[in-house]
Amino acid sequence: RAFTSLPAGLFPLAIPAANEAPPTIKRVTKTLSTSVLPRIAVELGPGLQFSIPQGFLDAGWVTADASGVTGFVLKPGGELRWIFNPTGGRSNKARLDYRGCFDGAFAQVFVLAADDFETYLERWEDYPHAILMKLPDWLNCSEHKRGDAAWNFASGRARGIGYSRLCIQVVAFLLGLDFVWVLDDNVRETREMDLAHMGETRRHSTTHPPKLCSLAKPMKHIEGLVDLGLGEPWGETHLAGEIEERSLAELHSGPWRGCSLSDQSVPWQNRREQGLTKEMEGLVDS
């Protein structure tokens, strides 16, 4: 959730100062490898391009072959968090510098229209945590959507944030990411609801405002809800007490893939493979 004020130092989503001289980051330019295209019935137009910090390739976060990028690596156990930021026209104002917001490793992808790509590259080329991704000229998902022409985003067709978000889903899937974050470029701070300190009214007010917290905290909790094995233990959330008043068996009895707390003991990659197998067998509702 976005708020309008930012107490200094509490949540460093910074805008790089024009007079700063950060160390030069070596970048490489790549397109999407042709080897990944058969993974889904989608046609991608020309123009898709990535500007990748060399460090991402050296660390194995990004894999590539001779024709382009073959994968973004989603590591088990929350060791690497992928965040896509659709943005545009705000290269000097966008709040995209997440340094200081996470304890572990994170990778950002700034998703940009062709007209914004060079401007953002000039402004953010020395930011070491982000890939810059130029959107394709067009995207055709109609075959994947049973011939629905509304899913054919032809060249010249009006498009907005929905086009960016759709391209994020397609590219993330093609590159092997099962779970990614998509965050706006104007988040100033994050706050958490603390049910234990809200007073008798059970709602926040000017005298009981939500507490400031790190960006990682709500992300970690939500990741736990979708059971990627990244989340906080059940008992540590403020909601645990109220939820435990219901039947936990009831919460876990539905056809949810990977929602059992016992799954935390199963390696992430094994859970992913088991879930995909069940889906193929039609045993799990998506």
C-alpha positions in Angstrom: 0.0 0.0 0.0 1.3 3.5 -0.8 1.4 6.3 1.7 2.1 10.0 1.2 4.7 10.7 3.8 8.1 9.2 4.4 9.9 9.6 7.8 13.6 9.8 6.9 15.6 6.6 7.1 12.7 4.3 7.9 12.1 2.9 4.4 14.8 3.7 1.9 13.0 3.6 -1.4 15.4 6.1 -2.9 15.6 8.2 -6.0 19.2 8.4 -7.1 20.6 11.9 -6.9 21.8 13.4 -10.1 25.2 14.4 -8.6 25.9 10.9 -7.3 28.7 9.0 -9.0 28.0 5.2 -8.4 30.5 2.6 -9.5 30.2 1.7 -13.1 28.2 -1.5 -13.6 29.0 -3.7 -16.6 25.8 -4.6 -18.6 25.1 -6.9 -21.4 22.3 -6.7 -23.9 20.4 -9.8 -24.8 17.0 -10.9 -26.3 14.9 -13.9 -25.5 16.3 -17.3 -26.5 14.4 -19.0 -29.2 14.7 -22.2 -27.2 12.1 -21.1 -24.6 9.4 -20.0 -27.0 7.7 -23.4 -27.4 6.9 -23.5 -23.7 3.6 -21.7 -24.3 1.3 -21.0 -27.3 2.1 -17.3 -27.4 3.6 -15.3 -30.3 6.0 -12.5 -29.2 6.8 -9.7 -31.6 10.2 -8.2 -32.1 11.7 -5.6 -29.8 11.9 -7.6 -26.6 15.3 -6.8 -25.1 17.1 -7.1 -21.8 19.9 -5.0 -20.3 21.4 -7.3 -17.7 24.1 -6.5 -15.1 27.0 -8.9 -15.7 26.8 -9.8 -12.0 23.5 -11.5 -12.6 25.1 -13.8 -15.2 28.2 -14.4 -13.1 26.0 -15.4 -10.0 23.9 -17.8 -12.1 20.7 -15.7 -11.5 20.3 -15.4 -15.3 21.1 -18.2 -17.8 21.6 -17.7 -21.5 22.6 -19.5 -24.6 24.0 -18.2 -27.9 20.5 -16.9 -29.0 19.6 -15.1 -25.8 18.2 -15.5 -22.2 17.0 -19.0 -21.3 16.0 -18.5 -17.7 15.7 -16.4 -14.5 16.5 -18.6 -11.5 14.1 -18.7 -8.6 16.1 -20.1 -5.7 14.5 -22.3 -3.0 14.1 -21.0 0.5 13.8 -17.3 -0.3 17.4 -16.8 -1.3 16.5 -14.7 -4.3 13.3 -12.7 -4.7 12.3 -11.5 -8.2 10.4 -8.2 -8.5 9.0 -6.8 -11.7 8.4 -3.0 -11.8 6.3 -1.7 -14.7 7.2 1.9 -15.1 7.5 4.7 -17.7 7.9 8.4 -18.0 9.3 8.7 -14.5 13.0 7.9 -14.8 13.9 10.7 -12.4 10.9 10.2 -10.0 10.3 6.5 -9.9 11.0 5.0 -6.4 12.8 1.9 -7.6 16.0 1.8 -5.5 15.3 -1.1 -3.1 18.8 -1.2 -1.5 18.4 -1.5 2.3 14.9 -3.0 2.0 15.9 -6.7 2.1 18.3 -8.8 4.1 18.7 -11.4 1.3 19.3 -11.2 -2.4 16.7 -9.7 -4.7 16.5 -9.0 -8.5 14.4 -6.3 -10.1 13.1 -6.1 -13.7 12.2 -2.6 -14.8 9.5 -3.2 -17.5 9.6 -0.4 -20.1 8.0 0.6 -23.4 10.4 1.2 -26.3 10.2 5.0 -26.0 11.3 4.8 -22.3 14.0 2.3 -22.5 17.0 4.4 -23.4 16.0 7.2 -20.9 15.8 4.7 -18.0 19.0 3.0 -19.1 20.9 6.3 -19.0 19.5 7.1 -15.5 19.7 3.6 -13.9 22.5 1.8 -15.8 24.7 1.8 -12.7 22.0 0.4 -10.4 23.3 -3.1 -9.8 20.0 -4.8 -8.8 17.9 -4.4 -11.9 17.5 -5.8 -15.4 15.9 -3.4 -17.8 13.3 -5.1 -20.0 12.0 -3.5 -23.2 8.5 -4.7 -24.1 7.9 -6.5 -27.4 6.3 -4.6 -30.2 3.3 -6.9 -30.1 2.0 -10.0 -28.3 -0.5 -12.5 -29.5 -2.1 -14.8 -26.9 -5.3 -15.6 -29.0 -4.3 -19.2 -29.7 -3.7 -19.7 -26.0 -7.1 -18.2 -25.3 -9.0 -20.4 -27.8 -8.9 -18.0 -30.6 -10.2 -14.9 -28.8 -9.0 -12.0 -30.9 -9.1 -9.7 -27.9 -5.9 -11.3 -26.7 -4.1 -10.3 -29.9 -2.2 -7.1 -29.0 -1.1 -6.3 -32.5 1.4 -3.6 -33.4 -0.2 -0.1 -33.2 -3.0 -1.2 -30.8 -3.6 1.0 -27.8 -2.0 -0.5 -24.7 -1.4 0.5 -21.2 -0.4 -1.1 -17.8 -2.4 -4.2 -18.7 -0.1 -4.9 -21.6 2.9 -4.6 -19.4 1.5 -6.9 -16.8 0.5 -9.5 -19.4 4.0 -9.4 -20.9 5.4 -9.9 -17.4 3.4 -13.0 -16.9 4.4 -14.4 -20.3 8.1 -13.7 -20.0 8.3 -14.9 -16.3 6.6 -18.2 -17.4 8.9 -18.6 -20.4 12.0 -18.0 -18.2 10.9 -20.5 -15.5 9.6 -18.3 -12.7 6.6 -19.8 -10.9 6.2 -16.8 -8.6 7.1 -13.1 -9.0 6.3 -9.8 -7.4 4.8 -7.0 -9.5 5.2 -3.7 -7.7 4.3 -0.1 -8.7 7.1 2.4 -9.0 5.7 4.9 -6.4 5.7 2.9 -3.2 7.0 5.2 -0.4 6.7 3.0 2.7 5.0 -0.1 4.1 3.1 -0.4 7.3 1.7 -3.4 9.1 -1.6 -3.9 10.9 -1.0 -5.0 14.5 -4.3 -6.4 15.9 -2.9 -6.6 19.4 -2.4 -2.8 19.5 -5.5 -1.4 17.7 -7.5 -0.7 20.8 -11.1 -1.6 21.6 -12.4 -0.3 18.2 -10.3 -2.9 16.4 -9.4 -0.4 13.8 -6.5 2.0 13.2 -6.8 5.7 13.7 -4.6 8.8 14.1 -3.8 7.6 17.7 -3.3 4.0 16.7 -1.7 4.2 13.2 -0.3 1.1 11.4 3.3 0.6 12.3 6.1 1.2 9.8 7.8 -2.0 8.7 10.3 -3.1 6.2 9.2 -3.9 2.6 10.4 -7.5 3.2 7.9 -8.2 6.0 4.6 -8.2 4.1 6.3 -9.8 1.2 7.6 -12.6 3.3 4.2 -13.2 4.9 2.4 -13.3 1.5 5.0 -15.7 0.2 4.2 -17.9 3.1 0.5 -17.9 2.3 1.2 -19.2 -1.2 3.6 -21.7 0.4 6.7 -21.2 -1.6 8.6 -22.2 1.5 9.7 -18.6 2.0 7.2 -17.4 4.6 7.3 -16.7 8.3 6.3 -19.5 10.7 2.5 -19.7 11.3 2.7 -18.8 14.9 4.6 -15.5 14.3 1.8 -13.7 12.5 -0.6 -11.5 14.4 -3.5 -13.2 12.7 -2.6 -16.6 14.0 -4.6 -16.3 17.2 -7.8 -15.4 15.5 -7.3 -18.0 12.7 -6.6 -20.7 15.2 -10.1 -20.2 16.7 -11.4 -21.8 13.6 -10.6 -25.3 12.4 -7.2 -25.5 10.8 -8.4 -28.7 9.2 -11.1 -26.8 7.5 -8.6 -24.3 6.1 -6.5 -27.1 4.7 -9.3 -29.4 3.4 -9.8 -27.7 0.0 -8.1 -28.6 -3.2 -5.2 -26.2 -2.6 -1.8 -27.2 -3.9 1.0 -26.8 -1.4 -1.0 -25.2 1.4 -0.2 -27.8 4.1 2.2 -26.6 6.7 3.9 -30.0 6.4 5.0 -29.1 2.9 7.6 -26.8 4.4 9.7 -29.9 5.0 9.6 -30.9 1.3 12.2 -29.2 -0.9 10.7 -26.4 -3.0 11.6 -27.9 -6.3 10.0 -31.2 -5.4 6.8 -29.5 -4.4 6.7 -27.6 -7.7 7.2 -30.8 -9.7 4.5 -32.7 -7.6 2.1 -29.8 -8.1 2.6 -29.7 -11.8 2.1 -33.4 -12.0 -1.2 -33.2 -10.1 -2.4 -30.4 -12.4 -1.6 -32.5 -15.5 -3.6 -35.3 -14.0 -6.5 -33.0 -13.4 -6.5 -33.6 -9.6 -6.1 -30.0 -8.6 -8.4 -27.1 -9.5 -6.4 -24.1 -10.7 
